Amino acid sequence: SVLKSILGQTFLLQGKVTVNGKIGYVPDAPQFLNASLRSNILLERPFDEERFLEVLRLSGVDKESKKVPGGLLHVVDAKLSALDSRLGLLVCLARELYGDPDILLLDDFLDHLGPQTARTVFQRVILEEFMFKGKTVILATPNLRFLNQASRVVFLDDGRILKDGPYAEVMANRRFS
């Protein structure tokens, strides 16, 4: 996949990938430590209360974590047995946001959140935290719902670029060959 290539996890048949800046990656199936939600966000990094609270707000973990016993102190096993998938994805997002990346890679992330949560995360994280600050977000998704707000859209088929450009230009001719 494109995201795996950006992360340097695939073998390129041709071309090269150049990354300038710190990358945050939110996979569609996040991994967890056998630890509290708080620890899974911090990952042994120094605690900055102001940044931590902001990340909880941006990601929506502040509200979602109230739905599990113990809130942010709720202990998760690595298999995610006690954590619903939406909260798991939001915790993974919070983890990456806490690291303050320049580039955020989201692997089919929004489709797993539900419409209202996806809309909120898109507004707070993608638009406000990244695009308005000149940072980069690459969202891999089969869903066209948020593309009209993207500065650039790339349609791929089997690793091949079918169309690339601003949203209006790409959507003007939806017949790709």
C-alpha positions as CSV (number, residue, x, y, z in Angstrom):
1,S,0.0,0.0,0.0
2,V,1.0,3.6,-0.4
3,L,1.1,4.2,3.4
4,K,3.3,1.2,3.9
5,S,5.6,2.6,1.2
6,I,5.8,6.0,2.9
7,L,6.7,4.2,6.1
8,G,9.4,2.2,4.3
9,Q,7.7,-1.1,4.9
10,T,7.5,-2.3,1.3
11,F,9.8,-2.9,-1.5
12,L,9.5,-0.4,-4.3
13,L,9.6,-1.7,-7.9
14,Q,10.4,1.8,-9.2
15,G,10.7,5.4,-7.9
16,K,11.5,6.5,-4.4
17,V,9.8,7.9,-1.3
18,T,11.2,11.0,0.4
19,V,9.8,12.1,3.7
20,N,10.5,15.4,5.3
21,G,9.3,15.5,8.9
22,K,8.1,13.3,11.7
23,I,5.4,10.7,10.8
24,G,2.4,9.6,12.8
25,Y,0.6,6.5,11.6
26,V,-2.8,5.3,12.6
27,P,-3.5,1.8,11.2
28,D,-6.9,0.3,10.7
29,A,-6.1,-2.3,13.3
30,P,-4.1,-0.6,16.1
31,Q,-1.8,-2.4,18.6
32,F,-1.9,-1.9,22.3
33,L,0.3,-2.4,25.4
34,N,-1.0,-4.3,28.4
35,A,-1.4,-1.0,30.2
36,S,-3.9,1.8,30.9
37,L,-5.4,3.9,28.1
38,R,-3.2,6.8,29.4
39,S,0.0,4.7,29.2
40,N,-1.0,3.6,25.7
41,I,-1.2,7.3,24.6
42,L,2.0,8.4,26.3
43,L,4.2,5.4,25.4
44,E,6.7,6.3,28.1
45,R,7.1,9.8,26.7
46,P,7.3,12.7,29.2
47,F,3.9,13.8,30.4
48,D,2.9,17.3,29.4
49,E,-0.5,18.0,30.9
50,E,-1.6,20.8,28.6
51,R,-0.6,18.8,25.5
52,F,-2.2,15.6,26.8
53,L,-5.6,17.3,27.5
54,E,-5.5,18.9,24.1
55,V,-4.8,15.6,22.4
56,L,-7.7,14.0,24.4
57,R,-10.0,16.7,23.2
58,L,-8.9,16.6,19.6
59,S,-9.1,12.8,19.3
60,G,-12.4,12.5,21.2
61,V,-10.8,10.2,23.8
62,D,-11.9,12.6,26.6
63,K,-15.6,11.6,26.0
64,E,-15.2,8.0,24.8
65,S,-12.9,7.0,27.8
66,K,-15.7,7.9,30.2
67,K,-17.7,5.0,28.8
68,V,-15.3,2.4,30.1
69,P,-14.7,1.5,33.8
70,G,-11.8,3.5,35.2
71,G,-11.7,6.0,32.3
72,L,-8.1,6.7,31.2
73,L,-6.8,4.4,33.9
74,H,-8.7,1.4,32.3
75,V,-6.2,-1.3,31.7
76,V,-6.3,-2.8,28.2
77,D,-4.8,-6.1,27.2
78,A,-2.9,-6.3,24.0
79,K,-5.7,-8.2,22.3
80,L,-8.1,-5.3,22.9
81,S,-10.7,-7.6,24.5
82,A,-12.1,-5.0,26.8
83,L,-11.9,-2.0,24.5
84,D,-14.4,-1.2,21.8
85,S,-12.9,-0.7,18.4
86,R,-13.9,3.0,18.1
87,L,-12.2,3.9,21.4
88,G,-9.2,1.8,20.4
89,L,-8.8,3.8,17.1
90,L,-9.2,7.1,19.0
91,V,-6.6,6.1,21.5
92,C,-4.2,5.2,18.7
93,L,-5.0,8.6,17.1
94,A,-4.3,10.3,20.4
95,R,-1.0,8.4,20.7
96,E,0.1,9.8,17.4
97,L,-1.1,13.3,18.0
98,Y,0.7,13.4,21.4
99,G,4.0,12.8,19.4
100,D,3.2,16.0,17.4
101,P,3.9,14.6,13.9
102,D,4.4,16.8,10.8
103,I,2.8,14.1,8.7
104,L,-0.2,12.0,9.7
105,L,-1.0,8.8,7.9
106,L,-4.6,7.5,8.5
107,D,-5.3,4.0,7.1
108,D,-9.0,3.7,6.5
109,F,-9.5,5.4,9.8
110,L,-12.6,7.5,9.6
111,D,-14.8,4.7,8.2
112,H,-14.6,2.8,11.4
113,L,-15.6,5.6,13.7
114,G,-19.3,6.2,12.9
115,P,-20.6,9.3,11.1
116,Q,-20.7,11.9,13.9
117,T,-17.4,10.9,15.5
118,A,-15.7,10.8,12.0
119,R,-17.1,14.3,11.2
120,T,-15.8,15.6,14.6
121,V,-12.3,14.0,14.2
122,F,-12.1,15.3,10.6
123,Q,-12.9,18.8,11.7
124,R,-10.7,18.9,14.8
125,V,-7.7,16.9,13.7
126,I,-7.4,16.9,9.9
127,L,-8.6,20.5,9.3
128,E,-7.8,22.4,12.5
129,E,-4.7,20.6,13.8
130,F,-3.0,19.7,10.5
131,M,-4.2,21.5,7.4
132,F,-4.7,24.9,8.9
133,K,-1.2,24.6,10.4
134,G,0.4,23.6,7.1
135,K,0.9,20.0,8.2
136,T,0.2,17.0,6.0
137,V,-2.5,14.3,6.3
138,I,-2.7,11.4,4.0
139,L,-6.0,9.5,4.4
140,A,-6.3,6.2,2.7
141,T,-10.0,5.4,2.3
142,P,-12.6,4.0,-0.1
143,N,-15.1,6.6,1.1
144,L,-15.5,9.8,-0.8
145,R,-17.4,11.6,2.0
146,F,-14.6,14.1,3.0
147,L,-12.7,14.4,-0.2
148,N,-14.3,17.8,-1.2
149,Q,-12.3,19.3,1.7
150,A,-9.0,17.9,0.6
151,S,-6.3,20.0,-1.0
152,R,-5.3,17.1,-3.2
153,V,-6.9,13.9,-4.2
154,V,-5.2,10.8,-5.6
155,F,-7.2,7.9,-6.9
156,L,-5.3,4.6,-7.0
157,D,-6.1,1.2,-8.5
158,D,-3.8,-1.7,-7.8
159,G,-1.0,0.7,-6.9
160,R,-1.4,2.7,-10.1
161,I,-2.4,6.4,-10.0
162,L,-5.6,6.9,-12.0
163,K,-6.2,10.5,-11.3
164,D,-4.3,13.1,-9.2
165,G,-5.1,16.8,-8.5
166,P,-7.4,19.2,-6.7
167,Y,-10.8,17.7,-5.8
168,A,-12.9,19.7,-8.4
169,E,-10.5,18.7,-11.2
170,V,-10.4,15.1,-10.3
171,M,-14.1,14.8,-9.8
172,A,-14.9,16.7,-13.1
173,N,-13.9,13.5,-15.0
174,R,-14.8,10.5,-12.8
175,R,-14.1,8.1,-15.7
176,F,-10.6,6.9,-15.0
177,S,-8.7,4.7,-17.3
